[in-house]
Amino acid sequence: MNGTKTRKIAAVYVDVAAEGTDKLFDYEVPDDLVGEVRIGSRVQVSFGSRKRMGYVAGFPESTTAPRLKPILGLMDLVPPLTPELVRLSEWVARTWLCPVIHVLHAMVPAVLKGRYQRVLSIPPDGETSVLLSEGESHLFSLLREKGELLQEEALALPGVTRPLLRRLVEEGRLSVEERVGDGITSRRRTWIGPAMDAEVLREAAEELPSQAFRQREVLNFFLKHPEDILLSHLLAALGISRSTVDRLTEKGLLRREEREEYRDPYVDRSFNRSRPLPLTSEQQQAFDAILVPLRQRKDHAILLQGVTGSGKTEVYLQAISETLEMGRQAIVLVPEISLTPQMVERFKGRFGSQVAVLHSGLSGGERFDEWRRIQSGEATVAIGARSAVFAPFTDIGLIIIDEEHEGSYKQEETPRYHAREVARRRCADHGAVLVMGTATPSVETYFRARTGGYQWVTLTERVHGRPFPQIEVVDMREELRAGNRSIFSRPLSDGLTACVNRGEQAVLLLNRRGYSTFVMCRECGGTVECPRCDISLTYHRTNGTLRCHYCGHAEGVPKSCPTCGSIHIRYFGTGTQRVEEELAKRLPGLRVIRMDVDTTNRKGAHEKLLTAFGEGKADVLLGTQMIAKGLDFPRVTLVGVIAADTMLHLPDYRAAERTFQLLTQVSGRAGRHEMAGKVVVQAYTPEHYSIRMAAAYEGEPFYREECRTRKRHRYPPFCGMFKVLMSHPDRGALMQAAHQTARSITPLLPSGTELLGPVPAPIPRIKDRYRIQIMIKYDNHIDEESEWVDALRRLRTGHTDPNLRVSVDREGF
């Protein structure tokens, strides 16, 4: 032995947003943290002259650095990330050209990114009479005096080490509470119970003086109800003060216990337990297709294409049940707007407390507690929107993506990942089955299924053989020629009247919120635009304002045209508020529930409105895209689409696909139960193939036509694409930077790769920043380490102008 100490090295991704820091930095693991620091741990390190947070990604055996800085502290007793999630973050960063640290941040709950403290205390009955070491003696003495200590204060005591604290917590002799900023990330509640047997309590009650009748009342309560009770419930039930209970606990007759309790966002909801339903022959085939690779623990992808009302959810539920019986875990992804009370009830009703729900409608604390239930293994099914794909499970058997075509699975901010591709990667790592369910798959998914990339399973019939609703397409140009200047066509107006007279319900879809789309001067043709963005302001009648839906700018309605001074200003277009007003005029007494961003921005509003509609408190549900899918109301027999071709005029190669999907999805809300359904689709271009084929239920012809169009113009799935978006407050500086970027990248591109632009973005200015985009189309298979891809990766930070912002996005795989 030569006495040389072997140092342990940790490779850390440090939270620093600067050029050249998107890489691993080596730090030495101090002796007291050896065994405590693991892959996925969050640590504090010094970086330059500042203290930073970082994530441990590995333990290299050697380093070229002669001297290493030590890790300063460990932030969690249990690492928030698994080794698999750390590897996944590196893959996501390579794939979508973003820093690894941004992906790691996206994987942990937001509350953990704040100021972080760990507080120690003695739980009731936590400290035992066992012989204490010197360190334990110091610690418990100070805790008895102060009540609680910060972890850092405890570690400063002689003889107190991290392994000692960890052991005391595991033995239940210490409790630990995590605090972020001023908020507490765990919820603790006080429980009271008898500390003695019934005979002792009875004797004590008899011996109490007559003036202590309140204490006697409490003891008699526990003689009748010996189980523990929440202190708040006890005080309310007996109408007593806290001091009464305190005196009994001081006498040793009652015991007090602080218990950590997860915040349950559904604590006030009861879910009726459901049992598996008999499967139709088509459902059984779909279930078997999932079961075979599931039992083989084989990475496998399935497109489950089922018409609306075909019972895809029951197939999901039974596949999850099989997954749980194997001791594995399941993730269910649904679009945020489809994460309705109905959807949650189906899963909670089948799997109860095994289900954790993750979505933006929860408070930060509720999301954190649901995430911790997943991490601890209490929850084995995670259901949520896009980010739930990062649920910290360790043995995933099944990932389900419902409505896989939804655009909301694509993150629009860094990291710009697509949940479908991340799910594919996780399934490959875990040997899991990926099920993508939809009535209208994305063109990319359809193409993969048709060319053998995915197994393709179809459900072509509705459950119980219910017929599909009849779809009538109304040409609004003909309505205008016939003298009907109303928002409602005659067939839709007549259908609404008949539907309400029969005591049934209707759903009306309009993909615009507000009152009018824009305000225009009839003399000069000018529109009132946002002063900070190149887009028309939307009129909101509720508060009489014009609002920009991009930057939030609001102003009053002008009395004269800002351009020519004319007083002839008129509202054009149609928003949900205006439709609501027109309904009230046309059908007085009609009960309408309007659902759009304006009416559902408060917590619980979405659920409250849908519950009211489900209980029959309204005749019509009027809304934007959020009502188009996932809803199942037995009395809905009429669906009306006010302006079906709105999206066809957007500068997006997916415009036809999204129109077809939306019409198919919203049509599926009608006639899902015993009563027959009808759909009225209003459009100014009814001849467009997406509208015509959706009305005729011609799914296969639509996808073939769309694929031909995409192939002809070279769009995904026939190529991959990078979009470079650059913005700057100075238009000249932006144009110069954009052309310089294009010139620098073009020589690096391999043959067959096409650079388009720079050109103005579809919205050329937002929040006083001008926007230019460059598009690069490439063959689907590329070397992500190639020089031109690396040049794109460096665009985000490889410029010297502090006012220039560059983002790079990737589409098509």
C-alpha positions, -999 to 999 in steps of 0.1 A, spaced: 0 0 0 15 33 -10 -12 54 7 -24 70 -25 -61 77 -23 -83 69 -53 -106 98 -60 -142 93 -73 -151 115 -103 -186 126 -113 -194 140 -148 -219 168 -144 -241 188 -167 -240 223 -152 -269 247 -154 -252 275 -174 -267 290 -205 -236 301 -223 -216 291 -254 -194 260 -250 -211 248 -217 -233 221 -233 -210 193 -222 -200 173 -192 -177 188 -165 -157 166 -141 -159 172 -104 -145 153 -74 -169 135 -51 -161 143 -15 -156 113 9 -188 121 27 -208 120 -5 -193 88 -20 -222 63 -22 -247 92 -19 -241 108 -53 -257 87 -81 -265 91 -117 -295 114 -119 -286 132 -86 -289 170 -85 -257 185 -70 -244 220 -63 -210 228 -78 -189 259 -83 -186 271 -119 -163 300 -124 -169 323 -94 -205 312 -89 -224 283 -73 -245 264 -98 -269 234 -99 -260 204 -120 -271 168 -129 -248 139 -125 -246 119 -157 -219 94 -150 -187 84 -131 -156 84 -154 -127 62 -143 -102 89 -151 -98 125 -162 -72 146 -179 -76 174 -155 -48 175 -128 -70 192 -102 -108 190 -98 -132 211 -79 -153 191 -54 -190 188 -54 -203 212 -29 -236 196 -19 -262 170 -27 -297 184 -33 -319 153 -30 -318 121 -9 -333 102 -38 -321 113 -73 -351 128 -92 -339 112 -125 -332 76 -134 -300 67 -154 -323 59 -183 -338 94 -182 -303 110 -182 -294 89 -213 -327 100 -229 -320 136 -222 -288 133 -242 -306 117 -271 -333 144 -271 -307 171 -271 -289 155 -301 -321 149 -320 -337 184 -316 -304 204 -314 -307 219 -280 -286 219 -247 -289 188 -226 -295 209 -194 -328 222 -210 -340 187 -215 -330 177 -179 -350 207 -166 -380 196 -186 -380 162 -169 -383 174 -133 -413 192 -117 -412 230 -118 -412 233 -80 -378 216 -78 -362 244 -99 -368 270 -72 -348 278 -41 -345 245 -23 -342 237 14 -344 204 33 -358 206 69 -353 179 95 -376 173 125 -384 145 150 -416 126 141 -439 115 170 -423 84 185 -394 89 161 -366 91 187 -362 58 206 -344 50 238 -316 32 220 -281 43 228 -272 74 208 -239 82 193 -223 115 200 -235 129 167 -270 116 172 -270 131 207 -261 166 195 -286 164 167 -316 152 188 -308 176 216 -309 206 192 -340 193 175 -359 190 208 -349 226 216 -356 242 181 -383 219 167 -366 217 133 -333 222 116 -321 229 81 -301 200 67 -271 222 63 -273 232 100 -275 196 110 -245 186 89 -224 214 107 -228 195 140 -199 174 151 -204 137 143 -233 143 119 -228 130 83 -251 126 53 -250 87 57 -261 91 93 -291 114 83 -301 91 56 -301 61 80 -321 80 106 -347 89 80 -349 54 67 -354 41 103 -382 66 109 -363 84 137 -361 116 117 -386 131 92 -375 153 63 -395 180 46 -386 196 13 -392 233 9 -389 253 -23 -387 291 -18 -415 300 6 -436 271 -4 -437 236 11 -434 208 -15 -450 183 8 -482 186 29 -482 175 65 -514 171 86 -518 164 123 -535 132 134 -547 124 170 -552 90 185 -554 73 219 -520 66 236 -534 42 262 -558 13 261 -595 18 267 -594 9 304 -568 35 312 -587 62 292 -619 53 311 -602 56 345 -586 89 335 -619 103 323 -635 94 357 -607 110 376 -608 144 358 -621 173 378 -656 185 370 -644 217 353 -624 196 328 -656 184 311 -641 192 276 -612 169 282 -636 142 294 -657 147 263 -625 140 241 -616 109 261 -652 96 258 -650 102 220 -620 80 217 -636 53 238 -663 51 212 -640 58 182 -606 44 190 -591 50 155 -569 80 146 -586 111 134 -574 144 118 -570 171 145 -590 195 124 -619 170 122 -618 163 159 -619 200 168 -648 205 144 -668 174 156 -666 183 193 -664 221 190 -633 222 212 -601 242 212 -566 230 204 -555 236 239 -579 209 252 -562 183 230 -527 196 239 -534 190 277 -544 154 270 -513 148 249 -491 163 276 -506 139 301 -497 110 278 -533 100 272 -534 110 236 -507 109 210 -501 134 182 -486 125 148 -476 146 119 -481 127 87 -470 137 53 -499 136 29 -499 138 -9 -521 166 -23 -547 147 -43 -563 169 -70 -592 144 -71 -597 142 -33 -632 155 -35 -642 131 -63 -654 96 -60 -649 72 -89 -672 43 -95 -652 12 -99 -655 -3 -134 -650 -38 -146 -636 -50 -180 -662 -51 -207 -666 -79 -232 -646 -71 -263 -659 -72 -298 -641 -94 -323 -622 -63 -336 -613 -51 -301 -601 -86 -293 -578 -87 -323 -564 -53 -313 -559 -65 -277 -541 -96 -288 -519 -76 -311 -507 -56 -280 -505 -87 -257 -481 -108 -278 -451 -83 -278 -460 -72 -243 -455 -107 -229 -424 -111 -250 -410 -78 -235 -404 -67 -270 -400 -32 -283 -429 -29 -307 -450 -1 -322 -487 -4 -332 -510 21 -349 -545 14 -336 -567 32 -361 -602 31 -348 -632 51 -360 -648 74 -333 -669 53 -309 -651 20 -317 -640 14 -282 -603 21 -283 -603 32 -246 -615 -2 -234 -586 -18 -253 -562 6 -236 -576 -3 -202 -574 -40 -206 -538 -37 -220 -528 -16 -190 -543 -43 -167 -521 -69 -183 -491 -47 -180 -497 -41 -143 -502 -79 -137 -467 -84 -151 -454 -60 -125 -446 -33 -150 -457 3 -155 -477 22 -181 -478 57 -194 -509 71 -212 -505 104 -231 -535 124 -241 -538 159 -256 -542 185 -230 -576 195 -243 -587 158 -241 -576 154 -205 -612 158 -195 -629 146 -163 -645 118 -184 -610 106 -194 -596 107 -159 -627 89 -145 -623 60 -169 -587 53 -157 -593 61 -120 -625 40 -121 -605 10 -133 -572 14 -115 -580 37 -85 -550 51 -66 -525 34 -90 -532 62 -114 -512 95 -112 -525 124 -133 -501 151 -147 -514 181 -165 -513 219 -165 -546 223 -146 -530 211 -114 -512 234 -89 -474 231 -87 -478 212 -54 -503 188 -68 -481 180 -98 -451 175 -75 -470 151 -53 -484 131 -83 -448 130 -97 -435 117 -63 -461 90 -62 -447 78 -96 -411 81 -84 -418 61 -52 -437 33 -70 -471 41 -53 -485 50 -88 -479 25 -116 -500 43 -143 -492 79 -154 -518 97 -174 -511 132 -187 -503 155 -215 -470 157 -235 -445 160 -206 -459 128 -189 -437 109 -214 -408 117 -190 -425 100 -160 -397 85 -138 -407 48 -141 -381 22 -141 -398 -7 -159 -422 6 -185 -442 -21 -203 -467 0 -223 -470 36 -236 -503 46 -251 -506 78 -271 -543 86 -276 -552 109 -305 -516 106 -317 -522 130 -346 -527 159 -322 -503 189 -328 -500 195 -290 -476 165 -287 -450 187 -303 -433 211 -278 -431 246 -293 -404 259 -269 -369 245 -262 -366 216 -259 -387 212 -291 -393 175 -287 -422 154 -301 -437 131 -275 -443 104 -300 -406 101 -309 -396 103 -273 -421 75 -265 -406 54 -293 -371 58 -278 -383 49 -242 -400 18 -255 -368 8 -272 -349 12 -239 -375 -7 -218 -385 -34 -243 -420 -19 -242 -450 -17 -265 -461 17 -280 -497 20 -290 -508 50 -310 -546 53 -311 -566 76 -333 -594 77 -358 -573 101 -380 -536 93 -378 -510 119 -388 -498 115 -423 -463 105 -411 -477 77 -388 -501 65 -415 -472 63 -440 -450 44 -415 -478 19 -409 -485 14 -446 -448 8 -453 -442 -16 -425 -426 7 -399 -455 1 -375 -480 -27 -371 -514 -15 -384 -545 -26 -365 -579 -12 -374 -613 -9 -357 -638 -1 -384 -671 -4 -365 -687 15 -337 -694 -5 -305 -729 -22 -306 -730 -15 -343 -742 21 -339 -744 39 -372 -722 68 -381 -739 102 -381 -751 116 -414 -729 145 -425 -743 174 -446 -719 199 -462 -735 233 -467 -720 257 -493 -722 291 -475 -718 309 -509 -751 295 -520 -767 306 -486 -755 341 -493 -769 340 -529 -802 329 -514 -803 360 -491 -791 343 -459 -765 366 -443 -767 349 -410 -738 330 -393 -761 299 -394 -771 281 -426 -807 271 -430 -800 234 -424 -781 241 -392 -807 266 -379 -835 241 -386 -815 213 -371 -808 233 -339 -845 241 -335 -856 205 -340 -828 192 -317 -838 215 -288 -875 208 -293 -868 171 -289 -850 178 -256 -816 167 -271 -783 185 -271 -760 200 -297 -723 208 -301 -712 238 -322 -676 241 -332 -659 273 -343 -621 275 -342 -619 312 -332 -625 328 -299 -636 364 -294 -664 382 -310 -651 391 -345 -619 380 -363 -609 416 -371 -622 452 -374 -620 468 -409 -626 502 -423 -652 500 -451 -637 531 -469 -600 524 -471 -601 486 -463 -576 490 -435 -577 468 -405 -569 476 -369 -536 458 -363 -515 452 -332 -488 479 -328 -463 452 -318 -472 424 -341 -481 421 -378 -515 407 -371 -551 420 -368 -566 426 -334 -595 404 -324 -626 421 -310 -639 408 -276 -674 420 -269 -674 410 -232 -651 438 -222 -653 459 -254 -616 456 -263 -595 447 -292 -569 421 -282 -538 405 -298 -537 368 -293 -499 367 -297 -485 394 -274 -516 402 -252 -518 439 -263 -553 453 -256 -569 486 -266 -604 501 -269 -623 500 -301 -615 532 -322 -644 554 -332 -628 563 -365 -603 545 -388 -567 550 -376 -556 552 -413 -581 574 -430 -602 588 -402 -635 574 -416 -662 565 -390 -674 535 -412 -658 508 -391 -673 473 -392 -666 439 -375 -658 411 -399 -654 374 -393 -670 353 -366 -658 345 -331 -673 323 -304 -687 353 -285 -706 365 -316 -720 330 -323 -733 329 -287 -750 363 -291 -766 352 -325 -779 320 -309 -796 341 -282 -813 362 -308 -823 334 -331 -835 310 -303 -845 330 -272 -843 310 -240 -816 286 -255 -791 276 -228 -756 279 -241 -722 269 -225 -693 286 -243 -659 269 -240 -628 287 -252 -595 300 -238 -614 330 -223 -639 310 -204 -616 281 -192 -586 301 -180 -594 295 -143 -585 263 -125 -614 238 -127 -634 258 -152 -630 232 -179 -644 204 -157 -671 226 -143 -685 236 -177 -684 200 -191 -700 186 -159 -728 212 -163 -734 202 -199 -733 165 -191 -760 171 -164 -783 187 -190 -779 223 -177 -774 236 -213 -788 228 -247 -758 238 -267 -720 234 -261 -703 260 -282 -665 261 -284 -632 259 -301 -610 229 -308 -611 218 -271 -646 204 -276 -638 185 -307 -625 153 -291 -627 130 -261 -662 140 -251 -690 114 -248 -725 128 -240 -754 105 -247 -779 132 -256 -758 150 -282 -774 143 -315 -764 173 -336 -729 187 -343 -725 219 -363 -692 232 -377 -695 270 -383 -665 276 -405 -649 243 -416 -624 258 -440 -607 283 -416 -575 263 -414 -572 256 -451 -560 292 -457 -531 290 -432 -495 289 -446 -490 253 -433 -484 221 -453 -505 203 -427 -536 225 -433 -556 199 -453 -546 171 -428 -557 191 -398 -590 202 -414 -598 165 -422 -588 154 -387 -609 181 -370 -640 174 -390 -637 137 -385 -632 141 -347 -660 166 -341 -684 145 -362 -677 116 -338 -693 136 -309 -728 130 -324 -750 99 -320 -726 79 -298 -754 62 -279 -789 51 -287 -801 83 -306 -790 88 -342 -767 117 -349 -764 144 -376 -736 167 -385 -739 200 -405 -706 213 -419 -706 249 -432 -678 260 -456 -670 285 -483 -649 259 -502 -668 227 -498 -652 212 -529 -618 209 -512 -608 173 -509 -603 174 -471 -639 185 -465 -654 164 -492 -637 132 -480 -643 138 -443 -680 142 -450 -680 109 -470 -659 90 -444 -632 84 -471 -602 81 -449 -580 59 -471 -586 80 -503 -578 112 -483 -544 98 -470 -535 86 -505 -543 120 -520 -524 138 -492 -494 116 -496 -493 123 -533 -494 160 -526 -467 158 -500 -444 137 -523 -449 161 -552 -439 191 -531 -414 172 -509 -428 175 -474 -427 150 -445 -430 120 -445 -410 121 -478 -383 142 -463 -371 156 -429 -371 193 -422 -352 218 -401 -368 252 -396 -345 281 -385 -364 310 -371 -345 342 -365 -359 374 -348 -345 409 -341 -360 443 -333 -340 458 -363 -353 446 -397 -320 454 -415 -298 437 -389 -321 406 -391 -319 404 -429 -282 407 -428 -278 379 -402 -303 356 -420 -285 359 -454 -251 354 -437 -265 323 -420 -278 309 -453 -244 316 -470 -225 298 -443 -246 267 -442 -252 262 -480 -217 249 -488 -219 223 -460 -251 207 -473 -249 172 -489 -264 166 -523 -302 162 -522 -305 186 -493 -324 218 -501 -322 252 -484 -352 275 -489 -351 312 -478 -345 333 -459 -381 346 -462 -404 364 -438 -421 341 -413 -459 336 -416 -463 363 -390 -435 387 -399 -435 406 -365 -444 396 -330 -438 418 -299 -418 443 -319 -394 417 -332 -391 410 -369 -390 374 -379 -373 355 -408 -372 318 -414 -350 294 -433 -361 259 -442 -338 230 -449 -353 198 -464 -331 167 -462 -333 129 -467 -349 112 -438 -318 95 -426 -290 119 -417 -258 118 -397 -266 139 -366 -228 145 -361 -222 158 -396 -207 192 -401 -239 209 -414 -261 196 -385 -234 208 -361 -235 242 -377 -272 243 -371 -267 233 -335 -242 262 -330 -266 288 -345 -284 293 -312 -254 307 -294 -228 312 -321 -235 349 -328 -223 381 -312 -254 402 -315 -273 401 -281 -305 412 -298 -306 383 -323 -326 352 -313 -323 320 -332 -343 288 -327 -340 256 -347 -368 231 -349 -370 197 -365 -399 179 -382 -403 146 -400 -384 115 -390 
